[in-house]
């Protein structure tokens, strides 16, 4: 009977490790890349939808938030913000259908998408491209500031 109890306890313990191990690791998991992908469509100035090749013959379609930037929102609070949002979106639309690479893929704070650096062979990092064009600003967490004139920016 003791042998049975020992093996039962061992199997329960092993099962708990198998079940909890990947869940605990996935919160901090980062895929370094590069992961080959195609930019399917632009959702807004800092989010795109891609089809990424994750294994031989295996693709996944997912929304990707561009790392390190914040772009204005299409449903912004003022005409200035909405215009900047459209300009940022148009800036990225040039890359629709293009081959890209994803680097540093990690979970995003919103479900259903990931966050990554998205690079294009000719244009380089798309976040940097938006920053250089004045269509986004650096963002590394915290509160995002207003895009409207006369409203104090917050960090």
KEKE-3310 file (N, C-alpha, C; in steps of 0.2 Angstrom, whole numbers, plus 5000, padded with zeros to 4 digits):
npx = (5004:5010:5019:5010:5004:5016:5019:5008:5007:5019:5016:5005:5012:5021:5012:5007:5018:5019:5008:5007:5020:5022:5012:5016:5029:5025:5020:5032:5038:5048:5050:5064:5067:5074:5057:5050:5038:5022:5016:4999:4988:4986:4981:4980:4990:5000:4998:4998:4992:4998:5004:5013:5026:5028:5032:5038:5027:5017:5008:5003:4990:4990:4987:4999:5007:5017:5033:5039:5033:5020:5006:4994:4977:4963:4950:4952:4952:4952:4953:4966:4973:4966:4969:4983:4983:4978:4988:4999:4994:4993:5006:5011:5004:5010:5018:5010:5007:5020:5036:5041:5050:5049:5054:5059:5046:5033:5021:5006:4998:4985:4973:4974:4983:5000:5016:5030:5045:5045:5052:5057:5065:5071:5066:5069:5067:5050:5044:5054:5054:5041:5043:5054:5047:5039:5027:5024:5027:5040:5037:5036:5028:5016:5006:4999:5001:4992:4987:4982:4983:4987:4984:4991:5005:5007:5017)
npy = (4994:5006:5008:5011:5023:5031:5031:5037:5049:5055:5055:5064:5076:5077:5079:5092:5100:5099:5105:5118:5123:5128:5138:5147:5151:5157:5170:5178:5175:5177:5178:5178:5180:5183:5182:5177:5185:5192:5207:5210:5219:5236:5241:5252:5267:5261:5248:5232:5219:5203:5189:5176:5165:5151:5138:5125:5125:5130:5144:5159:5170:5186:5201:5214:5225:5239:5239:5251:5263:5276:5280:5292:5291:5285:5288:5300:5314:5326:5336:5337:5326:5315:5317:5316:5302:5296:5299:5292:5279:5279:5280:5267:5259:5258:5247:5235:5219:5216:5207:5205:5206:5199:5204:5201:5196:5198:5195:5206:5219:5219:5207:5196:5201:5203:5211:5218:5221:5227:5224:5229:5224:5235:5247:5246:5247:5248:5256:5266:5272:5278:5287:5295:5301:5309:5305:5297:5294:5291:5278:5269:5263:5267:5282:5288:5303:5317:5321:5332:5350:5362:5354:5347:5337:5320:5309)
npz = (5000:5004:4994:4983:4987:4987:4974:4969:4975:4969:4955:4956:4960:4949:4939:4943:4941:4927:4923:4929:4925:4911:4911:4921:4915:4903:4905:4907:4895:4881:4863:4854:4840:4824:4817:4803:4793:4786:4783:4784:4786:4791:4806:4815:4819:4827:4828:4819:4808:4806:4797:4803:4801:4810:4811:4801:4787:4796:4800:4809:4812:4818:4829:4831:4841:4839:4846:4858:4855:4854:4845:4838:4841:4831:4834:4841:4853:4847:4831:4827:4833:4827:4813:4814:4817:4806:4797:4802:4801:4787:4783:4787:4779:4767:4768:4768:4763:4762:4766:4782:4798:4814:4830:4847:4852:4863:4876:4876:4885:4882:4878:4865:4856:4852:4857:4848:4840:4824:4809:4792:4777:4769:4775:4788:4806:4810:4820:4823:4810:4810:4821:4817:4806:4813:4817:4828:4846:4858:4869:4884:4893:4906:4909:4894:4885:4879:4862:4858:4855:4868:4878:4892:4891:4898:4907)
capx = (5000:5014:5022:5005:5004:5022:5019:5002:5010:5024:5012:5001:5017:5024:5007:5006:5023:5018:5002:5009:5026:5021:5008:5020:5034:5022:5020:5038:5041:5049:5053:5069:5066:5068:5052:5048:5030:5020:5011:4993:4985:4987:4975:4981:4997:5005:4996:4997:4990:5003:5004:5020:5028:5030:5035:5037:5020:5013:5007:4998:4989:4990:4989:5005:5008:5024:5036:5042:5030:5013:5003:4988:4971:4959:4945:4955:4948:4952:4954:4973:4974:4963:4973:4990:4982:4977:4994:5003:4991:4995:5013:5012:5000:5015:5021:5005:5009:5027:5039:5044:5052:5047:5059:5057:5039:5031:5013:5004:4994:4978:4973:4972:4988:5007:5020:5036:5049:5043:5057:5057:5072:5073:5065:5072:5062:5044:5043:5059:5052:5036:5046:5058:5042:5035:5020:5023:5032:5043:5032:5039:5023:5014:5001:5000:4999:4987:4990:4979:4986:4984:4983:4998:5007:5009:5021)
capy = (5000:5012:5009:5014:5030:5035:5033:5041:5056:5057:5056:5070:5081:5078:5082:5099:5103:5099:5109:5124:5125:5132:5144:5152:5153:5161:5177:5181:5172:5182:5175:5184:5181:5185:5177:5179:5187:5196:5212:5208:5225:5241:5242:5259:5269:5257:5241:5229:5212:5200:5182:5174:5158:5149:5132:5123:5125:5133:5151:5161:5177:5190:5208:5215:5232:5240:5241:5257:5269:5277:5284:5295:5287:5287:5291:5305:5319:5333:5335:5336:5319:5311:5318:5312:5295:5294:5300:5286:5273:5279:5279:5260:5255:5256:5240:5230:5214:5216:5203:5209:5201:5201:5203:5202:5196:5196:5197:5213:5220:5218:5201:5195:5203:5203:5217:5216:5226:5225:5227:5228:5224:5241:5253:5245:5246:5253:5261:5271:5275:5283:5292:5300:5305:5314:5302:5293:5297:5285:5275:5263:5261:5272:5285:5292:5310:5320:5323:5339:5356:5365:5349:5346:5330:5317:5303)
capz = (5000:5004:4987:4979:4990:4985:4966:4967:4977:4964:4949:4957:4960:4942:4935:4945:4938:4920:4922:4931:4922:4905:4912:4924:4911:4898:4907:4906:4889:4875:4858:4852:4833:4820:4815:4797:4793:4781:4785:4781:4786:4796:4811:4816:4818:4831:4828:4812:4808:4802:4796:4805:4800:4817:4810:4794:4785:4801:4800:4813:4810:4825:4829:4834:4843:4838:4853:4860:4852:4855:4840:4840:4840:4825:4838:4846:4856:4843:4824:4826:4835:4822:4807:4815:4817:4799:4794:4804:4797:4780:4783:4788:4774:4762:4770:4768:4759:4762:4770:4788:4803:4821:4835:4854:4853:4870:4877:4876:4891:4880:4875:4857:4852:4855:4856:4845:4835:4817:4804:4785:4775:4766:4779:4795:4811:4808:4825:4821:4804:4813:4826:4812:4802:4818:4818:4834:4851:4862:4874:4887:4898:4910:4906:4888:4885:4874:4856:4856:4857:4873:4884:4895:4890:4904:4906)
cpx = (5004:5017:5017:5004:5010:5021:5013:5004:5015:5021:5008:5006:5020:5018:5006:5012:5022:5012:5004:5015:5025:5017:5012:5026:5031:5021:5026:5041:5042:5052:5057:5068:5073:5063:5049:5040:5029:5015:5005:4989:4987:4980:4975:4988:5002:5003:4995:4995:4995:5001:5011:5021:5031:5033:5034:5030:5015:5013:5002:4997:4987:4991:4995:5006:5015:5027:5039:5039:5023:5011:4996:4982:4966:4952:4947:4950:4948:4954:4962:4975:4972:4967:4980:4989:4981:4984:4999:5000:4993:5002:5015:5009:5005:5018:5016:5007:5016:5030:5042:5047:5050:5052:5057:5050:5038:5023:5012:4999:4987:4978:4972:4978:4995:5011:5027:5039:5047:5048:5055:5064:5075:5072:5067:5066:5056:5043:5048:5057:5046:5039:5050:5053:5038:5028:5019:5028:5034:5038:5035:5034:5021:5008:5003:4998:4994:4990:4986:4983:4983:4983:4990:4999:5009:5013:5019)
cpy = (5006:5013:5013:5021:5034:5036:5037:5048:5059:5059:5063:5076:5082:5081:5090:5103:5104:5104:5117:5127:5130:5138:5149:5155:5158:5168:5181:5179:5177:5177:5180:5185:5181:5180:5180:5180:5191:5201:5212:5215:5229:5242:5249:5261:5265:5250:5238:5222:5209:5192:5179:5167:5156:5142:5130:5121:5127:5140:5153:5168:5181:5197:5209:5223:5233:5243:5248:5264:5270:5282:5287:5290:5289:5290:5296:5310:5326:5331:5334:5329:5314:5311:5315:5305:5292:5294:5294:5280:5273:5277:5271:5256:5254:5249:5234:5225:5212:5210:5207:5203:5204:5199:5205:5202:5194:5198:5204:5214:5219:5211:5201:5198:5202:5210:5214:5222:5223:5228:5225:5229:5231:5247:5252:5245:5251:5258:5267:5275:5280:5288:5297:5304:5310:5311:5298:5296:5290:5284:5269:5262:5267:5276:5288:5299:5312:5322:5330:5345:5359:5361:5347:5338:5327:5311:5297)
cpz = (5000:4997:4982:4981:4987:4978:4965:4969:4971:4958:4950:4956:4953:4938:4936:4942:4930:4919:4923:4928:4917:4907:4916:4920:4905:4899:4906:4899:4884:4869:4854:4845:4830:4818:4809:4796:4787:4784:4781:4780:4792:4800:4813:4816:4822:4832:4821:4813:4804:4802:4797:4804:4806:4816:4803:4792:4790:4801:4806:4811:4817:4824:4833:4835:4842:4844:4853:4857:4854:4849:4842:4838:4835:4828:4843:4848:4852:4836:4823:4828:4829:4815:4808:4815:4810:4795:4796:4801:4790:4779:4783:4782:4768:4762:4769:4762:4758:4767:4776:4793:4810:4826:4842:4855:4860:4871:4878:4882:4889:4877:4868:4853:4856:4854:4853:4841:4828:4812:4797:4782:4772:4771:4786:4800:4810:4814:4824:4815:4806:4817:4822:4808:4807:4819:4824:4839:4855:4867:4877:4893:4902:4906:4899:4888:4879:4868:4854:4859:4863:4879:4886:4894:4897:4902:4910)
residu = (UNK:UNK:UNK:UNK:UNK:UNK:UNK:UNK:UNK:UNK:UNK:UNK:UNK:UNK:UNK:UNK:UNK:UNK:UNK:UNK:UNK:UNK:UNK:UNK:UNK:UNK:UNK:UNK:UNK:UNK:UNK:UNK:UNK:UNK:UNK:UNK:UNK:UNK:UNK:UNK:UNK:UNK:UNK:UNK:UNK:UNK:UNK:UNK:UNK:UNK:UNK:UNK:UNK:UNK:UNK:UNK:UNK:UNK:UNK:UNK:UNK:UNK:UNK:UNK:UNK:UNK:UNK:UNK:UNK:UNK:UNK:UNK:UNK:UNK:UNK:UNK:UNK:UNK:UNK:UNK:UNK:UNK:UNK:UNK:UNK:UNK:UNK:UNK:UNK:UNK:UNK:UNK:UNK:UNK:UNK:UNK:UNK:UNK:UNK:UNK:UNK:UNK:UNK:UNK:UNK:UNK:UNK:UNK:UNK:UNK:UNK:UNK:UNK:UNK:UNK:UNK:UNK:UNK:UNK:UNK:UNK:UNK:UNK:UNK:UNK:UNK:UNK:UNK:UNK:UNK:UNK:UNK:UNK:UNK:UNK:UNK:UNK:UNK:UNK:UNK:UNK:UNK:UNK:UNK:UNK:UNK:UNK:UNK:UNK:UNK:UNK:UNK:UNK:UNK:UNK)
# end
